[in-house]
C-alpha cells in the first residue's frame, strides 16, 4: 500500500493506492490517518482512485476516523471511490454519512464553500 500526501487550501489530500484489508494494509492506512489527525489541522480528502479493494476492516477504520475527525470539527471526505466500493458504502448506508465526490476539485470547491458559509 502506498499513501502520498498533498496540501491544497484547507485540505490535506491523501492519495492511497492498493488494497485496504485486514492486516498490514489496514494498519498502514490507519497510521496514515492517525498521523494527519494528530499533526495537522486541515480537513482531509481521501482519493480512492487507486484503491482496488476495501474490506470491512478498512470500512471500520474509515468510520472510526470519521468520528475522530468530526470530534475536532474536521471533515473526512472521500473522492472517486470505484463502483464496487460505492456500492459497498451504499449497502452499509455510509454514503449518507460520508461526503463523497467524483473529483478532488469538486470536493475542494464544494467543501470550501461549506466552510465559508458556516463561518
C-alpha positions as CSV (number, residue, x, y, z in Angstrom):
1,X,0.0,0.0,0.0
2,X,1.2,3.5,-0.9
3,X,0.0,6.7,0.7
4,X,1.1,10.1,-0.7
5,X,0.1,13.4,0.9
6,X,-0.5,16.8,-0.6
7,X,-2.0,20.1,0.7
8,X,-4.5,22.3,-1.1
9,X,-6.3,25.2,0.5
10,X,-7.6,24.0,3.9
11,X,-7.3,20.3,2.9
12,X,-4.8,17.5,3.3
13,X,-5.3,15.1,0.4
14,X,-4.2,11.5,0.8
15,X,-3.7,9.5,-2.3
16,X,-4.0,5.9,-1.3
17,X,-3.0,3.1,-3.7
18,X,-3.6,-0.6,-3.3
19,X,-5.9,-2.7,-1.0
20,X,-7.3,-1.8,2.4
21,X,-7.9,-5.0,4.2
22,X,-7.4,-6.8,7.5
23,X,-3.7,-6.9,8.4
24,X,-0.8,-4.7,7.4
25,X,-2.6,-2.6,4.8
26,X,-5.4,-1.6,7.2
27,X,-2.8,-0.8,9.9
28,X,-0.8,1.3,7.4
29,X,-4.0,3.1,6.3
30,X,-4.9,3.7,10.0
31,X,-1.4,5.0,10.8
32,X,-1.6,7.5,7.9
33,X,-4.9,8.8,9.1
34,X,-3.7,9.0,12.7
35,X,-0.7,11.0,11.6
36,X,-2.8,13.5,9.8
37,X,-5.3,13.6,12.8
38,X,-2.5,14.4,15.3
39,X,-0.1,16.5,13.3
40,X,-2.3,18.7,11.1
41,X,-5.4,20.8,11.5
42,X,-6.9,20.6,7.9
43,X,-9.9,18.8,6.6
44,X,-8.9,15.5,4.9
45,X,-9.7,14.2,1.5
46,X,-9.0,10.6,0.7
47,X,-8.6,10.0,-3.0
48,X,-9.9,6.5,-3.7
49,X,-8.9,6.5,-7.4
50,X,-6.2,3.8,-7.0
51,X,-7.9,1.8,-4.2
52,X,-8.7,-1.6,-5.8
53,X,-10.4,-3.2,-2.8
54,X,-11.5,-2.3,0.8
55,X,-12.9,-4.9,3.2
56,X,-14.9,-4.5,6.4
57,X,-11.8,-3.7,8.4
58,X,-10.9,-0.8,6.1
59,X,-14.5,0.4,6.2
60,X,-14.3,0.2,10.0
61,X,-11.2,2.3,10.0
62,X,-12.9,4.9,7.8
63,X,-15.9,5.1,10.1
64,X,-13.7,5.3,13.2
65,X,-11.6,8.1,11.8
66,X,-14.8,9.9,10.6
67,X,-15.8,10.1,14.3
68,X,-12.3,11.2,15.4
69,X,-12.1,14.0,12.7
70,X,-15.7,15.1,13.4
71,X,-14.9,15.5,17.1
72,X,-12.3,18.0,16.1
73,X,-14.8,19.8,13.8
74,X,-12.8,18.5,10.7
75,X,-14.2,16.8,7.6
76,X,-13.2,13.4,6.2
77,X,-14.1,13.4,2.6
78,X,-14.0,10.6,0.0
79,X,-13.2,11.2,-3.6
80,X,-13.7,8.9,-6.6
81,X,-14.5,5.5,-5.0
82,X,-14.8,2.7,-7.5
83,X,-18.3,1.5,-8.4
84,X,-17.8,-1.6,-6.2
85,X,-16.7,0.5,-3.2
86,X,-19.5,3.0,-3.7
87,X,-22.0,0.1,-3.8
88,X,-20.5,-1.3,-0.5
89,X,-20.8,2.2,1.1
90,X,-24.4,2.4,-0.1
91,X,-25.2,-1.1,1.2
92,X,-23.9,-0.2,4.6
93,X,-25.8,3.2,4.4
94,X,-22.5,5.0,4.8
95,X,-23.0,7.1,1.6
96,X,-25.2,9.3,3.8
97,X,-22.5,9.6,6.5
98,X,-19.5,10.4,4.3
99,X,-19.2,13.3,1.9
100,X,-18.4,11.6,-1.4
101,X,-17.3,13.5,-4.6
102,X,-16.3,12.4,-8.1
103,X,-13.2,14.6,-8.2
104,X,-10.7,16.3,-5.9
105,X,-11.6,19.7,-7.5
106,X,-15.3,19.1,-6.9
107,X,-14.6,18.2,-3.3
108,X,-12.4,21.2,-2.6
109,X,-14.8,23.6,-4.3
110,X,-17.9,22.3,-2.6
111,X,-16.4,21.9,0.9
112,X,-14.6,25.2,0.8
113,X,-17.9,26.8,0.0
114,X,-19.5,25.0,3.0
115,X,-16.7,26.1,5.3
116,X,-17.2,29.7,4.2
117,X,-21.0,29.5,4.8
118,X,-20.7,28.1,8.3
119,X,-18.0,30.6,9.4
